[in-house]
Amino acid sequence: MPEGYEINGSICSTDRVNDESNKFSEHKAGDDPSEIFDLREYNIGDKLNRIHWKLSSKRDDFIVKDYSLPVDIQCMLFLNLKVDSEYKLPVFDTLVETLVSISQFMLENERLHSIVYYNPEAGCFIEKHITNTDSLTETVHEIILSADENSVYKSPQNYFTENTDLSASSFVCITSNPEKKLLEYIGESVDADIKNAVVAVTSPKEAENIMKHYSGVNIIPVLIGRITSSIKDIEL
């Protein structure tokens, strides 16, 4: 398993909901009335419609229902493993380790998500739902086993052409090829509250040549060997 690095980013709140959600936070309350997170004593300002009247009558005190927080709101990590650099292996490692670092951070913060990547052996894009460390480990192993230096990767544009209705709370494209067409599409056509393009670079000079912001997309250069410092402030 490639190493995952600790990052101190932030998970942003969202108004998006998953109507078919059946995964809820074990640590935080939310606004989904389909599941009760906790029962507690009434505090000034609590909504009256959250009072548990039957239990309150038994306890001779107002008891309030805290609803649950869904954690499977759609978030996507899109991995583009096409590497044109002469430093193929270090760039490949940086792309995969960046993916692992971000995915682990999202799991630690109870934000389930999906990983999309092109599998050269299967000849198609694969989407994997990441719900725990086991599913992340399995997905990363599949990604590594499907790749070799002679692999031919289809352009991400093929995936976007086949999936024109992408909608997510956050969308992260992890790549070493920040093509203008790709960034323009993400900025203009991907429906997401937060859009990041995390770009693996081989030198500080290469990082300076990448625009920090492009058409609604946050551009984040990641220098080989400096993953933590590069994405420490990422918003997801």
C-alpha positions as CSV (number, residue, x, y, z in Angstrom):
1,M,0.0,0.0,0.0
2,P,1.5,3.4,-1.0
3,E,2.1,5.7,1.9
4,G,-0.6,8.2,2.9
5,Y,0.6,11.5,4.3
6,E,-1.2,13.5,7.0
7,I,-2.9,16.7,5.8
8,N,-4.7,19.4,7.7
9,G,-7.3,20.5,5.1
10,S,-10.9,21.3,5.8
11,I,-14.2,19.5,4.9
12,C,-16.7,22.1,3.9
13,S,-20.3,22.0,4.8
14,T,-22.8,21.6,2.0
15,D,-26.6,21.9,1.4
16,R,-26.5,18.9,-0.9
17,V,-28.3,15.8,0.2
18,N,-28.5,12.2,-0.8
19,D,-32.1,11.2,-0.8
20,E,-31.1,7.5,-0.8
21,S,-28.6,7.9,2.0
22,N,-28.2,5.1,4.5
23,K,-24.8,6.1,6.0
24,F,-24.8,8.5,8.9
25,S,-22.2,10.1,11.1
26,E,-21.4,8.3,14.4
27,H,-20.0,11.5,15.9
28,K,-21.9,14.5,14.5
29,A,-25.6,15.5,14.4
30,G,-27.3,16.8,11.3
31,D,-30.7,17.6,9.7
32,D,-31.8,14.3,8.3
33,P,-35.1,13.4,10.0
34,S,-35.1,9.9,8.7
35,E,-32.6,8.9,11.4
36,I,-32.3,9.9,15.1
37,F,-28.7,10.7,16.2
38,D,-29.4,11.3,19.9
39,L,-31.9,12.3,22.5
40,R,-31.1,15.1,24.9
41,E,-32.7,17.7,27.2
42,Y,-34.3,20.8,25.7
43,N,-32.2,23.9,25.2
44,I,-33.5,27.4,24.6
45,G,-33.7,27.9,20.8
46,D,-34.4,24.2,19.9
47,K,-37.2,23.8,17.4
48,L,-40.5,22.7,18.9
49,N,-41.0,20.1,16.1
50,R,-38.0,18.2,17.4
51,I,-39.5,17.6,20.9
52,H,-40.1,13.9,21.6
53,W,-43.5,14.4,23.1
54,K,-44.2,10.8,24.2
55,L,-40.8,10.5,26.0
56,S,-41.1,14.0,27.4
57,S,-44.4,13.1,29.1
58,K,-42.8,10.1,30.7
59,R,-39.7,12.1,31.9
60,D,-41.7,15.2,33.0
61,D,-39.2,17.2,31.1
62,F,-38.7,18.2,27.5
63,I,-36.6,15.8,25.5
64,V,-35.4,16.8,22.0
65,K,-34.4,14.7,19.0
66,D,-31.1,15.4,17.3
67,Y,-31.3,14.2,13.7
68,S,-28.5,12.5,11.9
69,L,-25.9,13.7,9.5
70,P,-25.5,11.8,6.2
71,V,-21.9,11.1,5.3
72,D,-22.3,9.6,1.8
73,I,-23.0,13.0,0.0
74,Q,-21.4,12.6,-3.5
75,C,-17.7,13.6,-3.5
76,M,-15.4,12.5,-6.3
77,L,-11.6,12.0,-6.6
78,F,-10.7,11.7,-10.3
79,L,-7.3,10.2,-10.9
80,N,-5.6,10.9,-14.3
81,L,-2.5,8.5,-14.4
82,K,-1.3,9.6,-17.8
83,V,2.3,10.7,-17.2
84,D,4.4,12.5,-20.0
85,S,7.3,13.5,-17.7
86,E,10.7,11.9,-18.0
87,Y,10.4,11.2,-14.3
88,K,7.6,8.7,-14.8
89,L,7.9,6.6,-11.7
90,P,8.3,9.5,-9.2
91,V,5.4,11.4,-10.7
92,F,3.2,8.2,-10.7
93,D,4.1,7.6,-7.1
94,T,3.2,11.2,-6.2
95,L,-0.2,10.9,-8.0
96,V,-1.1,7.7,-6.2
97,E,0.2,8.9,-2.8
98,T,-1.7,12.1,-3.1
99,L,-4.8,10.2,-3.9
100,V,-4.3,8.0,-0.8
101,S,-3.6,11.0,1.4
102,I,-6.8,12.9,0.4
103,S,-8.9,9.8,0.5
104,Q,-7.7,8.9,4.0
105,F,-8.3,12.4,5.2
106,M,-11.9,12.3,3.9
107,L,-12.5,9.0,5.6
108,E,-11.1,10.3,8.9
109,N,-13.7,13.1,8.6
110,E,-16.6,10.8,7.8
111,R,-17.0,11.9,4.2
112,L,-17.6,8.9,2.0
113,H,-16.6,9.4,-1.6
114,S,-15.8,7.8,-4.9
115,I,-12.5,7.3,-6.9
116,V,-12.6,7.3,-10.7
117,Y,-9.7,6.2,-12.8
118,Y,-8.9,4.7,-16.2
119,N,-8.0,1.0,-16.1
120,P,-5.9,0.1,-19.2
121,E,-6.5,-3.6,-18.8
122,A,-10.3,-3.2,-18.8
123,G,-10.2,-0.5,-21.4
124,C,-12.6,1.7,-19.5
125,F,-13.1,4.1,-16.6
126,I,-13.8,2.5,-13.3
127,E,-15.7,4.1,-10.4
128,K,-15.1,2.8,-6.9
129,H,-17.1,3.8,-3.8
130,I,-14.8,4.4,-0.8
131,T,-16.5,3.7,2.5
132,N,-13.6,2.5,4.7
133,T,-9.9,1.8,4.7
134,D,-10.4,-1.7,3.3
135,S,-12.2,-0.4,0.2
136,L,-9.5,2.2,-0.3
137,T,-6.7,-0.4,0.0
138,E,-8.5,-2.7,-2.5
139,T,-9.0,0.2,-5.0
140,V,-5.4,1.4,-4.8
141,H,-4.1,-2.1,-5.3
142,E,-6.3,-2.5,-8.4
143,I,-5.0,0.9,-9.7
144,I,-1.3,-0.2,-9.3
145,L,-1.8,-3.7,-10.7
146,S,-3.5,-2.3,-13.8
147,A,-0.6,0.0,-14.7
148,D,2.7,-0.4,-16.4
149,E,5.0,2.0,-18.2
150,N,3.5,1.0,-21.6
151,S,-0.1,1.6,-20.5
152,V,-2.1,3.8,-22.8
153,Y,-4.5,6.0,-20.9
154,K,-7.6,7.6,-22.4
155,S,-8.1,11.3,-22.0
156,P,-10.3,12.3,-19.0
157,Q,-12.4,14.1,-21.6
158,N,-13.7,10.7,-22.7
159,Y,-15.1,10.2,-19.2
160,F,-16.7,13.6,-19.1
161,T,-18.3,13.1,-22.5
162,E,-19.9,9.9,-21.2
163,N,-21.0,11.5,-17.9
164,T,-22.3,15.0,-18.6
165,D,-24.5,15.1,-15.4
166,L,-21.7,15.0,-12.8
167,S,-22.8,16.5,-9.6
168,A,-20.8,16.5,-6.3
169,S,-20.2,18.4,-3.2
170,S,-16.5,18.4,-4.0
171,F,-14.6,17.3,-7.1
172,V,-10.8,16.8,-7.1
173,C,-8.9,16.0,-10.3
174,I,-5.4,14.6,-9.5
175,T,-3.2,14.8,-12.5
176,S,0.2,15.7,-13.9
177,N,-1.3,17.1,-17.1
178,P,-3.2,20.3,-16.4
179,E,-4.5,20.6,-20.0
180,K,-6.4,23.8,-20.7
181,K,-9.4,21.8,-22.2
182,L,-9.6,19.7,-19.1
183,L,-9.5,22.6,-16.7
184,E,-12.1,24.6,-18.8
185,Y,-14.5,21.6,-18.7
186,I,-14.2,21.1,-15.0
187,G,-14.6,24.9,-14.3
188,E,-17.6,25.3,-16.6
189,S,-19.4,22.0,-16.7
190,V,-18.8,20.0,-13.5
191,D,-21.5,20.8,-11.0
192,A,-19.7,20.9,-7.7
193,D,-19.5,23.3,-4.7
194,I,-15.7,23.0,-4.6
195,K,-13.5,22.1,-7.6
196,N,-9.7,21.3,-7.2
197,A,-7.1,20.4,-9.7
198,V,-4.2,18.8,-7.8
199,V,-1.2,18.8,-10.2
200,A,2.0,16.8,-9.6
201,V,5.1,18.8,-10.6
202,T,8.8,17.9,-10.6
203,S,10.3,21.3,-9.6
204,P,9.4,24.6,-8.0
205,K,9.8,26.3,-11.4
206,E,7.2,24.0,-12.9
207,A,4.9,24.8,-10.0
208,E,5.3,28.6,-10.7
209,N,4.2,28.1,-14.3
210,I,0.9,26.6,-13.2
211,M,-1.9,29.2,-12.6
212,K,-3.2,29.2,-9.0
213,H,-6.8,29.7,-10.1
214,Y,-8.4,28.9,-13.4
215,S,-12.1,29.3,-14.4
216,G,-13.6,28.3,-11.0
217,V,-11.0,25.6,-10.4
218,N,-8.5,25.8,-7.5
219,I,-5.1,24.8,-9.0
220,I,-2.8,23.1,-6.4
221,P,0.7,22.1,-7.4
222,V,2.2,19.1,-5.5
223,L,5.9,18.9,-5.6
224,I,7.4,15.4,-5.6
225,G,8.3,14.4,-2.1
226,R,6.4,17.3,-0.5
227,I,2.8,16.1,-0.5
228,T,1.9,17.2,3.0
229,S,3.1,20.8,2.6
230,S,1.6,21.1,-0.8
231,I,-2.0,20.1,0.1
232,K,-2.1,20.9,3.8
233,D,-4.7,23.6,3.3
234,I,-6.9,21.9,0.7
235,E,-10.7,22.4,1.0
236,L,-12.9,19.4,0.2
